[in-house]
Amino acid sequence: MSFELWKKEVDAILVSKVGLSSSDLVDRDWWCAWNDEMEPLDAIETLIANPDDIETFMQAEFFGG
């Protein structure tokens, strides 16, 4: 899967769970996650936090995670 398609999947998950896209979040190394062949949800959980736990997710985003 191309990086562009993979990133669209990342954004679809983020928008549906937290209402933000990857471009709304503090810089994360999405390319490296894609290059490491991570699944989109695994990349989100690794780079930020579990998007189903919105409180922890937003704390990680605001205070670094």
N, CA, C, O and CB atoms as a CASP TS submission, in Angstrom:
PFRMAT TS
TARGET T0000
AUTHOR 0000-0000-0000
METHOD Language model
MODEL 1
PARENT N/A
ATOM      1  N   MET     1       0.853  -1.172   0.000  1.00  0.00           N
ATOM      2  CA  MET     1       0.000   0.000   0.000  1.00  0.00           C
ATOM      3  C   MET     1       0.898   1.234   0.000  1.00  0.00           C
ATOM      4  O   MET     1       1.907   1.281   0.705  1.00  0.00           O
ATOM      5  CB  MET     1      -0.971  -0.001   1.227  1.00  0.00           C
ATOM      6  N   SER     2       0.528   2.210  -0.783  1.00  0.00           N
ATOM      7  CA  SER     2       1.312   3.445  -0.842  1.00  0.00           C
ATOM      8  C   SER     2       1.174   4.228   0.464  1.00  0.00           C
ATOM      9  O   SER     2       0.225   4.041   1.224  1.00  0.00           O
ATOM     10  CB  SER     2       0.866   4.316  -2.039  1.00  0.00           C
ATOM     11  N   PHE     3       2.141   5.103   0.699  1.00  0.00           N
ATOM     12  CA  PHE     3       2.090   5.946   1.890  1.00  0.00           C
ATOM     13  C   PHE     3       0.825   6.793   1.906  1.00  0.00           C
ATOM     14  O   PHE     3       0.204   6.958   2.956  1.00  0.00           O
ATOM     15  CB  PHE     3       3.323   6.843   1.961  1.00  0.00           C
ATOM     16  N   GLU     4       0.440   7.329   0.756  1.00  0.00           N
ATOM     17  CA  GLU     4      -0.745   8.194   0.682  1.00  0.00           C
ATOM     18  C   GLU     4      -2.013   7.447   1.091  1.00  0.00           C
ATOM     19  O   GLU     4      -2.830   7.982   1.839  1.00  0.00           O
ATOM     20  CB  GLU     4      -0.906   8.754  -0.736  1.00  0.00           C
ATOM     21  N   LEU     5      -2.185   6.218   0.608  1.00  0.00           N
ATOM     22  CA  LEU     5      -3.367   5.431   0.981  1.00  0.00           C
ATOM     23  C   LEU     5      -3.323   5.049   2.461  1.00  0.00           C
ATOM     24  O   LEU     5      -4.339   5.092   3.153  1.00  0.00           O
ATOM     25  CB  LEU     5      -3.467   4.161   0.110  1.00  0.00           C
ATOM     26  N   TRP     6      -2.154   4.683   2.926  1.00  0.00           N
ATOM     27  CA  TRP     6      -1.991   4.327   4.331  1.00  0.00           C
ATOM     28  C   TRP     6      -2.342   5.520   5.224  1.00  0.00           C
ATOM     29  O   TRP     6      -3.047   5.372   6.223  1.00  0.00           O
ATOM     30  CB  TRP     6      -0.546   3.853   4.606  1.00  0.00           C
ATOM     31  N   LYS     7      -1.843   6.702   4.854  1.00  0.00           N
ATOM     32  CA  LYS     7      -2.108   7.915   5.635  1.00  0.00           C
ATOM     33  C   LYS     7      -3.598   8.258   5.628  1.00  0.00           C
ATOM     34  O   LYS     7      -4.116   8.760   6.625  1.00  0.00           O
ATOM     35  CB  LYS     7      -1.293   9.098   5.083  1.00  0.00           C
ATOM     36  N   LYS     8      -4.289   7.996   4.529  1.00  0.00           N
ATOM     37  CA  LYS     8      -5.741   8.210   4.494  1.00  0.00           C
ATOM     38  C   LYS     8      -6.440   7.307   5.494  1.00  0.00           C
ATOM     39  O   LYS     8      -7.416   7.716   6.123  1.00  0.00           O
ATOM     40  CB  LYS     8      -6.294   7.959   3.083  1.00  0.00           C
ATOM     41  N   GLU     9      -5.952   6.084   5.648  1.00  0.00           N
ATOM     42  CA  GLU     9      -6.523   5.179   6.648  1.00  0.00           C
ATOM     43  C   GLU     9      -6.260   5.699   8.060  1.00  0.00           C
ATOM     44  O   GLU     9      -7.136   5.649   8.923  1.00  0.00           O
ATOM     45  CB  GLU     9      -5.942   3.762   6.486  1.00  0.00           C
ATOM     46  N   VAL    10      -5.050   6.195   8.284  1.00  0.00           N
ATOM     47  CA  VAL    10      -4.714   6.801   9.576  1.00  0.00           C
ATOM     48  C   VAL    10      -5.681   7.946   9.861  1.00  0.00           C
ATOM     49  O   VAL    10      -6.248   8.031  10.951  1.00  0.00           O
ATOM     50  CB  VAL    10      -3.238   7.309   9.591  1.00  0.00           C
ATOM     51  N   ASP    11      -5.866   8.821   8.885  1.00  0.00           N
ATOM     52  CA  ASP    11      -6.747   9.972   9.083  1.00  0.00           C
ATOM     53  C   ASP    11      -8.203   9.556   9.293  1.00  0.00           C
ATOM     54  O   ASP    11      -8.906  10.162  10.103  1.00  0.00           O
ATOM     55  CB  ASP    11      -6.649  10.910   7.892  1.00  0.00           C
ATOM     56  N   ALA    12      -8.657   8.543   8.583  1.00  0.00           N
ATOM     57  CA  ALA    12     -10.031   8.071   8.763  1.00  0.00           C
ATOM     58  C   ALA    12     -10.247   7.579  10.195  1.00  0.00           C
ATOM     59  O   ALA    12     -11.281   7.861  10.801  1.00  0.00           O
ATOM     60  CB  ALA    12     -10.353   6.945   7.756  1.00  0.00           C
ATOM     61  N   ILE    13      -9.280   6.850  10.729  1.00  0.00           N
ATOM     62  CA  ILE    13      -9.378   6.370  12.111  1.00  0.00           C
ATOM     63  C   ILE    13      -9.375   7.550  13.072  1.00  0.00           C
ATOM     64  O   ILE    13     -10.223   7.633  13.960  1.00  0.00           O
ATOM     65  CB  ILE    13      -8.216   5.401  12.444  1.00  0.00           C
ATOM     66  N   LEU    14      -8.427   8.460  12.898  1.00  0.00           N
ATOM     67  CA  LEU    14      -8.328   9.607  13.805  1.00  0.00           C
ATOM     68  C   LEU    14      -9.577  10.473  13.774  1.00  0.00           C
ATOM     69  O   LEU    14     -10.088  10.855  14.827  1.00  0.00           O
ATOM     70  CB  LEU    14      -7.117  10.448  13.452  1.00  0.00           C
ATOM     71  N   VAL    15     -10.070  10.785  12.600  1.00  0.00           N
ATOM     72  CA  VAL    15     -11.258  11.645  12.486  1.00  0.00           C
ATOM     73  C   VAL    15     -12.464  10.963  13.124  1.00  0.00           C
ATOM     74  O   VAL    15     -13.243  11.613  13.820  1.00  0.00           O
ATOM     75  CB  VAL    15     -11.555  11.980  11.002  1.00  0.00           C
ATOM     76  N   SER    16     -12.625   9.669  12.896  1.00  0.00           N
ATOM     77  CA  SER    16     -13.793   8.975  13.457  1.00  0.00           C
ATOM     78  C   SER    16     -13.714   8.841  14.970  1.00  0.00           C
ATOM     79  O   SER    16     -14.744   8.845  15.643  1.00  0.00           O
ATOM     80  CB  SER    16     -13.932   7.598  12.834  1.00  0.00           C
ATOM     81  N   LYS    17     -12.509   8.723  15.514  1.00  0.00           N
ATOM     82  CA  LYS    17     -12.349   8.500  16.958  1.00  0.00           C
ATOM     83  C   LYS    17     -12.203   9.794  17.756  1.00  0.00           C
ATOM     84  O   LYS    17     -12.789   9.927  18.830  1.00  0.00           O
ATOM     85  CB  LYS    17     -11.145   7.625  17.206  1.00  0.00           C
ATOM     86  N   VAL    18     -11.416  10.759  17.235  1.00  0.00           N
ATOM     87  CA  VAL    18     -11.116  11.957  18.019  1.00  0.00           C
ATOM     88  C   VAL    18     -11.461  13.260  17.307  1.00  0.00           C
ATOM     89  O   VAL    18     -11.338  14.336  17.892  1.00  0.00           O
ATOM     90  CB  VAL    18      -9.666  11.965  18.379  1.00  0.00           C
ATOM     91  N   GLY    19     -11.890  13.173  16.055  1.00  0.00           N
ATOM     92  CA  GLY    19     -12.289  14.383  15.337  1.00  0.00           C
ATOM     93  C   GLY    19     -11.131  15.214  14.812  1.00  0.00           C
ATOM     94  O   GLY    19     -11.317  16.370  14.431  1.00  0.00           O
ATOM     95  N   LEU    20      -9.936  14.633  14.788  1.00  0.00           N
ATOM     96  CA  LEU    20      -8.754  15.333  14.288  1.00  0.00           C
ATOM     97  C   LEU    20      -8.074  14.459  13.244  1.00  0.00           C
ATOM     98  O   LEU    20      -8.200  13.235  13.271  1.00  0.00           O
ATOM     99  CB  LEU    20      -7.770  15.682  15.446  1.00  0.00           C
ATOM    100  N   SER    21      -7.356  15.091  12.328  1.00  0.00           N
ATOM    101  CA  SER    21      -6.566  14.326  11.363  1.00  0.00           C
ATOM    102  C   SER    21      -5.102  14.358  11.788  1.00  0.00           C
ATOM    103  O   SER    21      -4.735  15.073  12.720  1.00  0.00           O
ATOM    104  CB  SER    21      -6.737  14.893   9.918  1.00  0.00           C
ATOM    105  N   SER    22      -4.288  13.596  11.116  1.00  0.00           N
ATOM    106  CA  SER    22      -2.865  13.559  11.458  1.00  0.00           C
ATOM    107  C   SER    22      -2.203  14.926  11.301  1.00  0.00           C
ATOM    108  O   SER    22      -1.232  15.226  11.996  1.00  0.00           O
ATOM    109  CB  SER    22      -2.144  12.538  10.591  1.00  0.00           C
ATOM    110  N   SER    23      -2.712  15.743  10.408  1.00  0.00           N
ATOM    111  CA  SER    23      -2.123  17.073  10.225  1.00  0.00           C
ATOM    112  C   SER    23      -2.506  18.038  11.353  1.00  0.00           C
ATOM    113  O   SER    23      -1.885  19.090  11.500  1.00  0.00           O
ATOM    114  CB  SER    23      -2.560  17.653   8.884  1.00  0.00           C
ATOM    115  N   ASP    24      -3.519  17.689  12.148  1.00  0.00           N
ATOM    116  CA  ASP    24      -3.915  18.517  13.285  1.00  0.00           C
ATOM    117  C   ASP    24      -3.082  18.245  14.525  1.00  0.00           C
ATOM    118  O   ASP    24      -3.127  19.010  15.488  1.00  0.00           O
ATOM    119  CB  ASP    24      -5.368  18.296  13.598  1.00  0.00           C
ATOM    120  N   LEU    25      -2.336  17.177  14.505  1.00  0.00           N
ATOM    121  CA  LEU    25      -1.613  16.739  15.691  1.00  0.00           C
ATOM    122  C   LEU    25      -0.166  17.200  15.639  1.00  0.00           C
ATOM    123  O   LEU    25       0.357  17.523  14.573  1.00  0.00           O
ATOM    124  CB  LEU    25      -1.679  15.218  15.828  1.00  0.00           C
ATOM    125  N   VAL    26       0.478  17.227  16.804  1.00  0.00           N
ATOM    126  CA  VAL    26       1.895  17.554  16.881  1.00  0.00           C
ATOM    127  C   VAL    26       2.637  16.606  15.953  1.00  0.00           C
ATOM    128  O   VAL    26       2.215  15.468  15.748  1.00  0.00           O
ATOM    129  CB  VAL    26       2.432  17.453  18.351  1.00  0.00           C
ATOM    130  N   ASP    27       3.719  17.067  15.405  1.00  0.00           N
ATOM    131  CA  ASP    27       4.477  16.254  14.441  1.00  0.00           C
ATOM    132  C   ASP    27       4.745  14.853  14.973  1.00  0.00           C
ATOM    133  O   ASP    27       5.256  14.666  16.076  1.00  0.00           O
ATOM    134  CB  ASP    27       5.801  16.936  14.099  1.00  0.00           C
ATOM    135  N   ARG    28       4.388  13.897  14.165  1.00  0.00           N
ATOM    136  CA  ARG    28       4.672  12.490  14.440  1.00  0.00           C
ATOM    137  C   ARG    28       5.351  11.932  13.207  1.00  0.00           C
ATOM    138  O   ARG    28       5.156  12.437  12.101  1.00  0.00           O
ATOM    139  CB  ARG    28       3.365  11.680  14.798  1.00  0.00           C
ATOM    140  N   ASP    29       6.134  10.910  13.388  1.00  0.00           N
ATOM    141  CA  ASP    29       6.880  10.337  12.272  1.00  0.00           C
ATOM    142  C   ASP    29       6.056   9.252  11.589  1.00  0.00           C
ATOM    143  O   ASP    29       6.343   8.061  11.715  1.00  0.00           O
ATOM    144  CB  ASP    29       8.226   9.766  12.754  1.00  0.00           C
ATOM    145  N   TRP    30       5.024   9.686  10.860  1.00  0.00           N
ATOM    146  CA  TRP    30       4.129   8.765  10.159  1.00  0.00           C
ATOM    147  C   TRP    30       4.874   7.973   9.095  1.00  0.00           C
ATOM    148  O   TRP    30       4.603   6.790   8.888  1.00  0.00           O
ATOM    149  CB  TRP    30       2.970   9.529   9.524  1.00  0.00           C
ATOM    150  N   TRP    31       5.811   8.629   8.421  1.00  0.00           N
ATOM    151  CA  TRP    31       6.526   7.945   7.356  1.00  0.00           C
ATOM    152  C   TRP    31       7.298   6.747   7.897  1.00  0.00           C
ATOM    153  O   TRP    31       7.274   5.674   7.293  1.00  0.00           O
ATOM    154  CB  TRP    31       7.474   8.909   6.649  1.00  0.00           C
ATOM    155  N   CYS    32       7.972   6.911   9.010  1.00  0.00           N
ATOM    156  CA  CYS    32       8.725   5.795   9.590  1.00  0.00           C
ATOM    157  C   CYS    32       7.796   4.653   9.994  1.00  0.00           C
ATOM    158  O   CYS    32       8.135   3.483   9.816  1.00  0.00           O
ATOM    159  CB  CYS    32       9.532   6.269  10.806  1.00  0.00           C
ATOM    160  N   ALA    33       6.636   4.986  10.532  1.00  0.00           N
ATOM    161  CA  ALA    33       5.669   3.951  10.894  1.00  0.00           C
ATOM    162  C   ALA    33       5.208   3.190   9.653  1.00  0.00           C
ATOM    163  O   ALA    33       5.099   1.964   9.676  1.00  0.00           O
ATOM    164  CB  ALA    33       4.459   4.571  11.621  1.00  0.00           C
ATOM    165  N   TRP    34       4.940   3.915   8.577  1.00  0.00           N
ATOM    166  CA  TRP    34       4.562   3.273   7.315  1.00  0.00           C
ATOM    167  C   TRP    34       5.716   2.423   6.798  1.00  0.00           C
ATOM    168  O   TRP    34       5.520   1.280   6.384  1.00  0.00           O
ATOM    169  CB  TRP    34       4.154   4.331   6.259  1.00  0.00           C
ATOM    170  N   ASN    35       6.909   2.982   6.826  1.00  0.00           N
ATOM    171  CA  ASN    35       8.090   2.284   6.334  1.00  0.00           C
ATOM    172  C   ASN    35       8.369   1.014   7.146  1.00  0.00           C
ATOM    173  O   ASN    35       8.904   0.043   6.611  1.00  0.00           O
ATOM    174  CB  ASN    35       9.304   3.213   6.376  1.00  0.00           C
ATOM    175  N   ASP    36       8.011   1.019   8.424  1.00  0.00           N
ATOM    176  CA  ASP    36       8.156  -0.154   9.282  1.00  0.00           C
ATOM    177  C   ASP    36       7.002  -1.137   9.105  1.00  0.00           C
ATOM    178  O   ASP    36       6.918  -2.147   9.803  1.00  0.00           O
ATOM    179  CB  ASP    36       8.251   0.273  10.738  1.00  0.00           C
ATOM    180  N   GLU    37       6.110  -0.826   8.157  1.00  0.00           N
ATOM    181  CA  GLU    37       4.967  -1.679   7.800  1.00  0.00           C
ATOM    182  C   GLU    37       3.981  -1.861   8.952  1.00  0.00           C
ATOM    183  O   GLU    37       3.377  -2.923   9.103  1.00  0.00           O
ATOM    184  CB  GLU    37       5.461  -3.037   7.345  1.00  0.00           C
ATOM    185  N   MET    38       3.825  -0.815   9.758  1.00  0.00           N
ATOM    186  CA  MET    38       2.842  -0.855  10.837  1.00  0.00           C
ATOM    187  C   MET    38       1.450  -0.673  10.261  1.00  0.00           C
ATOM    188  O   MET    38       1.268   0.041   9.274  1.00  0.00           O
ATOM    189  CB  MET    38       3.138   0.230  11.897  1.00  0.00           C
ATOM    190  N   GLU    39       0.481  -1.307  10.866  1.00  0.00           N
ATOM    191  CA  GLU    39      -0.910  -1.068  10.520  1.00  0.00           C
ATOM    192  C   GLU    39      -1.275   0.345  11.000  1.00  0.00           C
ATOM    193  O   GLU    39      -0.710   0.816  11.987  1.00  0.00           O
ATOM    194  CB  GLU    39      -1.854  -2.160  11.160  1.00  0.00           C
ATOM    195  N   PRO    40      -2.206   1.029  10.323  1.00  0.00           N
ATOM    196  CA  PRO    40      -2.552   2.400  10.719  1.00  0.00           C
ATOM    197  C   PRO    40      -2.915   2.553  12.205  1.00  0.00           C
ATOM    198  O   PRO    40      -2.419   3.465  12.865  1.00  0.00           O
ATOM    199  CB  PRO    40      -3.704   2.880   9.883  1.00  0.00           C
ATOM    200  N   LEU    41      -3.767   1.679  12.730  1.00  0.00           N
ATOM    201  CA  LEU    41      -4.153   1.796  14.140  1.00  0.00           C
ATOM    202  C   LEU    41      -2.960   1.560  15.058  1.00  0.00           C
ATOM    203  O   LEU    41      -2.809   2.251  16.066  1.00  0.00           O
ATOM    204  CB  LEU    41      -5.275   0.804  14.472  1.00  0.00           C
ATOM    205  N   ASP    42      -2.119   0.598  14.724  1.00  0.00           N
ATOM    206  CA  ASP    42      -0.915   0.348  15.524  1.00  0.00           C
ATOM    207  C   ASP    42       0.002   1.573  15.520  1.00  0.00           C
ATOM    208  O   ASP    42       0.593   1.914  16.544  1.00  0.00           O
ATOM    209  CB  ASP    42      -0.156  -0.887  14.988  1.00  0.00           C
ATOM    210  N   ALA    43       0.114   2.220  14.381  1.00  0.00           N
ATOM    211  CA  ALA    43       0.944   3.424  14.289  1.00  0.00           C
ATOM    212  C   ALA    43       0.395   4.533  15.178  1.00  0.00           C
ATOM    213  O   ALA    43       1.157   5.204  15.874  1.00  0.00           O
ATOM    214  CB  ALA    43       1.029   3.908  12.836  1.00  0.00           C
ATOM    215  N   ILE    44      -0.907   4.728  15.159  1.00  0.00           N
ATOM    216  CA  ILE    44      -1.534   5.748  16.001  1.00  0.00           C
ATOM    217  C   ILE    44      -1.262   5.444  17.468  1.00  0.00           C
ATOM    218  O   ILE    44      -0.860   6.328  18.225  1.00  0.00           O
ATOM    219  CB  ILE    44      -3.057   5.823  15.738  1.00  0.00           C
ATOM    220  N   GLU    45      -1.482   4.194  17.870  1.00  0.00           N
ATOM    221  CA  GLU    45      -1.286   3.819  19.266  1.00  0.00           C
ATOM    222  C   GLU    45       0.175   3.939  19.676  1.00  0.00           C
ATOM    223  O   GLU    45       0.467   4.304  20.815  1.00  0.00           O
ATOM    224  CB  GLU    45      -1.778   2.400  19.504  1.00  0.00           C
ATOM    225  N   THR    46       1.098   3.638  18.765  1.00  0.00           N
ATOM    226  CA  THR    46       2.522   3.731  19.059  1.00  0.00           C
ATOM    227  C   THR    46       2.993   5.185  19.114  1.00  0.00           C
ATOM    228  O   THR    46       3.759   5.555  20.004  1.00  0.00           O
ATOM    229  CB  THR    46       3.322   2.963  18.015  1.00  0.00           C
ATOM    230  N   LEU    47       2.541   6.003  18.174  1.00  0.00           N
ATOM    231  CA  LEU    47       3.022   7.386  18.079  1.00  0.00           C
ATOM    232  C   LEU    47       2.288   8.341  19.016  1.00  0.00           C
ATOM    233  O   LEU    47       2.833   9.381  19.388  1.00  0.00           O
ATOM    234  CB  LEU    47       2.884   7.878  16.659  1.00  0.00           C
ATOM    235  N   ILE    48       1.055   8.000  19.402  1.00  0.00           N
ATOM    236  CA  ILE    48       0.292   8.910  20.269  1.00  0.00           C
ATOM    237  C   ILE    48      -0.264   8.118  21.452  1.00  0.00           C
ATOM    238  O   ILE    48       0.320   8.123  22.535  1.00  0.00           O
ATOM    239  CB  ILE    48      -0.867   9.611  19.475  1.00  0.00           C
ATOM    240  N   ALA    49      -1.381   7.445  21.244  1.00  0.00           N
ATOM    241  CA  ALA    49      -2.030   6.631  22.280  1.00  0.00           C
ATOM    242  C   ALA    49      -3.250   5.973  21.649  1.00  0.00           C
ATOM    243  O   ALA    49      -3.561   6.210  20.481  1.00  0.00           O
ATOM    244  CB  ALA    49      -2.436   7.500  23.539  1.00  0.00           C
ATOM    245  N   ASN    50      -3.924   5.161  22.415  1.00  0.00           N
ATOM    246  CA  ASN    50      -5.135   4.487  21.941  1.00  0.00           C
ATOM    247  C   ASN    50      -6.234   5.520  21.712  1.00  0.00           C
ATOM    248  O   ASN    50      -6.647   6.189  22.659  1.00  0.00           O
ATOM    249  CB  ASN    50      -5.604   3.405  22.955  1.00  0.00           C
ATOM    250  N   PRO    51      -6.720   5.666  20.472  1.00  0.00           N
ATOM    251  CA  PRO    51      -7.748   6.679  20.211  1.00  0.00           C
ATOM    252  C   PRO    51      -9.102   6.351  20.832  1.00  0.00           C
ATOM    253  O   PRO    51      -9.981   7.212  20.876  1.00  0.00           O
ATOM    254  CB  PRO    51      -7.917   6.855  18.732  1.00  0.00           C
ATOM    255  N   ASP    52      -9.288   5.113  21.316  1.00  0.00           N
ATOM    256  CA  ASP    52     -10.534   4.778  22.009  1.00  0.00           C
ATOM    257  C   ASP    52     -10.543   5.293  23.452  1.00  0.00           C
ATOM    258  O   ASP    52     -11.596   5.360  24.085  1.00  0.00           O
ATOM    259  CB  ASP    52     -10.746   3.266  21.999  1.00  0.00           C
ATOM    260  N   ASP    53      -9.378   5.650  23.958  1.00  0.00           N
ATOM    261  CA  ASP    53      -9.255   6.234  25.295  1.00  0.00           C
ATOM    262  C   ASP    53      -8.943   7.717  25.103  1.00  0.00           C
ATOM    263  O   ASP    53      -7.792   8.142  25.204  1.00  0.00           O
ATOM    264  CB  ASP    53      -8.134   5.506  26.159  1.00  0.00           C
ATOM    265  N   ILE    54      -9.986   8.490  24.824  1.00  0.00           N
ATOM    266  CA  ILE    54      -9.822   9.884  24.404  1.00  0.00           C
ATOM    267  C   ILE    54      -9.087  10.720  25.445  1.00  0.00           C
ATOM    268  O   ILE    54      -8.303  11.595  25.077  1.00  0.00           O
ATOM    269  CB  ILE    54     -11.177  10.505  24.119  1.00  0.00           C
ATOM    270  N   GLU    55      -9.315  10.480  26.713  1.00  0.00           N
ATOM    271  CA  GLU    55      -8.641  11.282  27.745  1.00  0.00           C
ATOM    272  C   GLU    55      -7.123  11.067  27.694  1.00  0.00           C
ATOM    273  O   GLU    55      -6.358  12.031  27.669  1.00  0.00           O
ATOM    274  CB  GLU    55      -9.184  10.922  29.153  1.00  0.00           C
ATOM    275  N   THR    56      -6.703   9.826  27.678  1.00  0.00           N
ATOM    276  CA  THR    56      -5.266   9.527  27.599  1.00  0.00           C
ATOM    277  C   THR    56      -4.691   9.996  26.275  1.00  0.00           C
ATOM    278  O   THR    56      -3.575  10.515  26.225  1.00  0.00           O
ATOM    279  CB  THR    56      -5.014   8.022  27.777  1.00  0.00           C
ATOM    280  N   PHE    57      -5.450   9.815  25.205  1.00  0.00           N
ATOM    281  CA  PHE    57      -5.009  10.231  23.881  1.00  0.00           C
ATOM    282  C   PHE    57      -4.718  11.728  23.855  1.00  0.00           C
ATOM    283  O   PHE    57      -3.661  12.144  23.381  1.00  0.00           O
ATOM    284  CB  PHE    57      -6.063   9.877  22.829  1.00  0.00           C
ATOM    285  N   MET    58      -5.636  12.530  24.356  1.00  0.00           N
ATOM    286  CA  MET    58      -5.464  13.988  24.320  1.00  0.00           C
ATOM    287  C   MET    58      -4.380  14.441  25.286  1.00  0.00           C
ATOM    288  O   MET    58      -3.666  15.400  24.993  1.00  0.00           O
ATOM    289  CB  MET    58      -6.784  14.690  24.652  1.00  0.00           C
ATOM    290  N   GLN    59      -4.238  13.780  26.429  1.00  0.00           N
ATOM    291  CA  GLN    59      -3.135  14.125  27.335  1.00  0.00           C
ATOM    292  C   GLN    59      -1.804  13.847  26.668  1.00  0.00           C
ATOM    293  O   GLN    59      -0.872  14.644  26.777  1.00  0.00           O
ATOM    294  CB  GLN    59      -3.240  13.340  28.655  1.00  0.00           C
ATOM    295  N   ALA    60      -1.707  12.724  25.979  1.00  0.00           N
ATOM    296  CA  ALA    60      -0.467  12.401  25.259  1.00  0.00           C
ATOM    297  C   ALA    60      -0.199  13.420  24.171  1.00  0.00           C
ATOM    298  O   ALA    60       0.951  13.789  23.933  1.00  0.00           O
ATOM    299  CB  ALA    60      -0.540  10.992  24.651  1.00  0.00           C
ATOM    300  N   GLU    61      -1.246  13.878  23.511  1.00  0.00           N
ATOM    301  CA  GLU    61      -1.072  14.850  22.442  1.00  0.00           C
ATOM    302  C   GLU    61      -0.675  16.223  22.997  1.00  0.00           C
ATOM    303  O   GLU    61       0.224  16.874  22.466  1.00  0.00           O
ATOM    304  CB  GLU    61      -2.357  14.963  21.620  1.00  0.00           C
ATOM    305  N   PHE    62      -1.339  16.651  24.053  1.00  0.00           N
ATOM    306  CA  PHE    62      -1.055  17.984  24.603  1.00  0.00           C
ATOM    307  C   PHE    62       0.255  18.045  25.382  1.00  0.00           C
ATOM    308  O   PHE    62       0.952  19.059  25.354  1.00  0.00           O
ATOM    309  CB  PHE    62      -2.187  18.417  25.502  1.00  0.00           C
ATOM    310  N   PHE    63       0.584  16.969  26.071  1.00  0.00           N
ATOM    311  CA  PHE    63       1.749  17.001  26.952  1.00  0.00           C
ATOM    312  C   PHE    63       2.904  16.144  26.455  1.00  0.00           C
ATOM    313  O   PHE    63       3.883  15.924  27.169  1.00  0.00           O
ATOM    314  CB  PHE    63       1.355  16.552  28.326  1.00  0.00           C
ATOM    315  N   GLY    64       2.782  15.672  25.246  1.00  0.00           N
ATOM    316  CA  GLY    64       3.834  14.836  24.642  1.00  0.00           C
ATOM    317  C   GLY    64       3.608  13.390  24.998  1.00  0.00           C
ATOM    318  O   GLY    64       3.364  13.035  26.151  1.00  0.00           O
ATOM    319  N   GLY    65       3.695  12.581  23.991  1.00  0.00           N
ATOM    320  CA  GLY    65       3.434  11.166  24.270  1.00  0.00           C
ATOM    321  C   GLY    65       4.146  10.291  23.301  1.00  0.00           C
ATOM    322  O   GLY    65       4.042   9.067  23.383  1.00  0.00           O
TER
END
